């Protein structure tokens, strides 16, 4: 009896009053999705909508001030029809008034502006929340979009707090908070967001909706769904192991996603992601940039593979493809050739840091090593220690 089916919704909307109210009370929702028996008010409204004349319903049941109620009632009495503006219309009208652009244009090309109106503008945040609550109450599929946007707003608030702690040198509990703490804070919260978006797909209320999206042609897919998948790939906790970040697997997953959503949607996702990060403090963007800046350092093993025996290369590649730390540790303990290769890799990384002091600074700054391999790395370590010393 889902009202997401337009044919069923039309059929129920055209039933005789007695049959219609019966379906409404049995299913708990009317043909547009409004609740009919979640409380005395909705139950009374459901009955009155079938028993009272339309003009009196406009006065008694619909929202607005007394002038608006009387105007609607008078219009309805003379055969006309007036209605209150929906929560969605109120929100989109405010966006268009604030930006001077059509809502679809803002949503498609100016996601950073839309995000600010949703979270930082008092009136905009109030209207957006009102629409969100209304969508959730009706059980509409828009509730999935609402949940995704809330998760992203929570993430943005959390990582911005981390930047404030870094500037102060301590967190809200008075503990020392330096660049290594910010690194962990950003990636922990980013991984949490990716998990939230993934879990949302499995919730019973949205599972069918997301499954249906997967079956649609790419051009009919939704932007929010593509962006959610992008975040799941970028911040998949399984890719960030104790042995380094699995850049190749991330790239493989991003290529697959790009092919799935198409070039136009992919361009929108990349722009939205750029706009989102642009609103954050420099310290947060530095953390993001540092991860990709360290790629050559963590992938120095690729330069060694052509130089080692085929059996060593085979075992090392199999070992590198393992995502779970527990399984990696097991293979490391059992395979002497893997351990020998790891020793070569660590030596090559030290040499790389000596030749690239900027990489050494990043590793020291974000707590990935406590042993500088360059003068610049040593100076960065001293800087951090001075911040800790009263």
N, C-alpha and C positions, 0 to 999 in steps of 0.2 A: 504493500500500500504506500510505497514511498512517493512523496510528492515531487521528487526529482524527475519522475516520468511525466512529460507534458501531456501525453494522451490520457493517462489516468487522472491527472489533475483536472483536465478539461471535463472529463466524464463526471467526476464527483461534483464539480462546480455547477453542473447542469441537472443534477438530480432534483427530484421533488423535495420540498422542505422536510418531510418526515423521514424519508430515506437518507437524506443528506445529514441531518442531525444525528441519525443513528450511526452512520459511518464515522462522523466526527468524534462522537463520544467513545466508540469502540477503539478507534485508532489513537485517540488522544490529541489529534491535530485536525484542523480543517483543510480545505483543498489548497490553500496557499501556504500551509505550514504553521499557522498560529496555533498555540496550545489551546485545548478545549476543556481540560479537566485537571490542570495542575494546581488549581486553587478555586475558591468560591467565586472569585472575580471572573476568571476565564470561563467557568462553568455557566455562570449567570449570563455572561456575554454571548456564549454559544447558543443558549436557549432563546435569548431576546432577539438575536439576529434572525431567527426563524419565525418569531411570533409578532414582532412589532413592525409597523410600517417603516419604510426606508427613511422618511423624513425625520421620524422621531429617533431612529437609530443614530442619525447624524448628530443629533443634539446630545443624546444620552451616552452613547458608547464610544464616540471618537474623541481624540484629544484636542488640545488647543484652549484658548481663552473663551470667555462667554460670547464675545462678539463673533469669533470664528464659528463657534457651535451654532449660533442663531443664523448666521449667514448660510452655512451648509444646510441647515434644516429648512430654511426658506427656499433655497434653490431646489432642494430635493422635492419639496411639497409641490412646486410648479413644474415638476418633470425634468428638472436639470440635475446635475450631479457634481458635487464638489468633493474634494478629498484633501486630507492633510498631506504635507510634504513628508516623504519617507526619510528615515535616518540616513540612508545612502545618498539621497538627493541633497540633503542638508550638508553632508560632508563634502560631496563633489562640488556643490555650488560654492562652498567656502574656499576650496582649493582654487577654483577658477577665478574667484574674486581676488584672492590674495596674489595670484601669479599672473593674471591677465591672459592665461592660456587655457585651452580646453583640457579637461581632466585627463583624457587619454594621452594627450601630448606630454603632460607632466609625468604621468606614470611610466611612459615609454622612454622619454628622453631626459628627464630631470629627477631621477630617483632620489638624489641627495636633497633636493628641495622638498619632495614629498615626505621624506623621512623626518626632516626638521619640522614640518607642519604637524606630523603625527606625534612627535615626542617633545619638541621644544616650544612650540607655539601654544599658549594656554587655551585659546578658543578652539584651535585646530585639534589639539589633543582631546579636548572634551567631546567634540563632534565625532572624531574618529572612534573614541571609546564607546560612545553611544551607539554608533553603527555596529561596532564589534559585538557589543552585548546583545543587540537585536539579532544579528546573524547567528550568534551562538544559541539564543533562545529559540529561534525558529528551526534550528538543526539544519540549516542550509549548508551547502558545500563551501560557501564563503567562509565558514568557520575554520577550514583548513588554512586558508590564506591569513586569516586573523591570527591563528596560532603561530604560523611561520614568522609573521612580522613581529609578534611579541617576543619570540625567542631571539630574533636578531636585535631588537631594541634592548633586551636584557643583556645580550653580549656586549653591545656597544657601551652601555652604562658600566658594565663590569671592567672592561679593559681600560676605559677612561679613568676609572678609580685607580687602577694600577699605575697609570701615568702620574696621577696626583701623589700616590704613595712614594713613587720614585723621586719626585721633586722634593718631597718632605724628608726623604731618607728613612722613613718608617711607615709601617702600616697602621691600621686603625687600633691595633692592640699594643702599639709602641715597639714592635719588633723591627729590627733593622731591615730595610727593604732596598736592595740594590739591583743592578741590571740583571744578574742571574735570577733574582726573584721575579723580576718583570717578565723575563723570558718564559719561565715556568707558568706564570700567571696568565699570560696571553695564550700560550698553547693549550693549557688546561681548559681555559674557558672556550677556546675555539673548538677543541675536541668535544667538549660538552655540547656546544651548539650543534655540531655535526651529528652527534648521537641523538639529540632531541629531534632533529629533522628526520632522521632515519626511523626513530620510534614512532613518530607521528603517522608514518605510512602504515604502520602495523595496527594502529588503534581501530577497533571494530567500526567506529562511526565514520572513519575516513578510508578504510582499507579498500572498499569497493570503488571509491572515487579515484584513488591513485591507480588502482588496477585498470580502470577504464581509460585513464590518461595514457597508460602504457600502450593501449591498443590503437589510439588515435594516430592519424598521420602526423608527421612532425610539425607541419605548419599549423595544426590545430592545437598543439600542446600549449600549456600555459607558461607564462614567464616565471611565475613564482615556483612552479615545479622544477623548471630548468635550473633556476638559481639555487634552489634547495639541494639539488643533486650536485651542483658545482661545489657547494660548501662541504657536502659529505665527502667528496673526493679530496678536496684541498686539505681538509683537516681530519682525515681518517686516522684515529689514534693507532690503528694497526700498522700504519706506515712509519711511525716514529718509534724506532726500536732503540735498545741500549747500544746497538752497534752503529747507529747513524740513521739518517732519514732515507727512505727508499724512493729516491727521485724517479727512477725508471718506472716503477709501478704506478706512481702518481701520474706521470706523463701518459702512460698507457691508458689509464682510466679516463684522463681528460680527453684524449683523442677519441676514445669510444663515445664519450658523452657529446663531443662536438659533432660527430657523425650522426648521432641520434637526434639531436635537437635542430640541426641545420645551421647554416652560416648566419642568417639574419638573427635568429634567437641567440646564437652564440655571441654575436657582437653586442647585443643588448645585455647579456649576462656580464660580459667583461666590463662594459661601461658602468653598470650598476655596482659591480665589485670595486672598481676604481673610485667611484663617487663615494661609496661607503667608507673606504679607508681614508679618503681625502679629508673627511670630517673629523678624523681622530688626531690626537697629539703626535708630534714628531717622534717621540720615544716609542710609540706603538708601531708606527710605520718602520722605524729602524729595526725593530725585532723581526717584522715580516721580511724586510729586505735582507737581513742577515742570514736567514735560512737558505735562501737561494744563492746568496753570496758565498756560502760555504760548500756549494755543490762540488766544485773541482777538488776541494780538499778531501771530502768524504768519498769521492769516486776515484781517488788516486790509484786504487787497485786495478782499474781498467788499463792503466799504462804498464802494469806489471804482467798482466795475463799473457801477452804474447811471448814473454821471456821464460815462463815456467813450463814444466812438463805437462803434457795433455791430461794426465790423470789428476794432477794438482788443479789444473784449470777446471776440469769437470766437477770435482768435489767442491771447489770454491764457489762456482756459479750456482750449484745446487744449494749450498749453504747460504749464499746471499739472497736466494729467492724465498727463504723461510721468513715469514712475517712475525710469528710469535717468539717472544724472547725465551720462553721456557724450552721450546723445541730447538731453538738456536743453541742454547747452553748445552743441551743434551748432545747435539751433533758435535759441538766444539770439544766437549770432554771425550768423545769417543773416537774422533778422527785426528790422528797426529799430523796428517798432511794439511788439514785445515788450520791447526795451531801454528804450523810452520809458515803457512801463507800469511796468517794474521801478524806474525812477527815481522815479516817483510813489509807488510802494509803499514804497520805502525812506524817502522823506521823511515819509510818513504814519506809518511805524513810529517814527521819531524823535519825532514829535509825541505819539504814543501813550505812549511811554516817559516823556516829560516830564509827561504827565497822570496816569500810573500808575507812581509811583516803585517800588512793589513789584515790578513787572515788570522795571524797569531793574535792580533789585538781583539778581533771578534770572538775568538775562542776563549780568551781570558775574560773579556767583558761579560760574556753570557755564561760563565761558569762551566765551560765544557772541558777545561783543563786547569790545573793549578801550577803547571810548570811552563813558564815562558820559553820560547825558542828564539826570541829576538829581543833586541834592546827596546823596541817599541812595545812588545808584549810585556816586558818587565816594568816599563813605565806605567802601562795601563794597570798592572797589578798593584803597583804602589799607590796609584790614584784611588783605587777601590779601598785599599787598606786605610788610607787617610780619611776616607768618608766614614769608616767604621769607628776609628779612634776618636774619642771625645776631644 
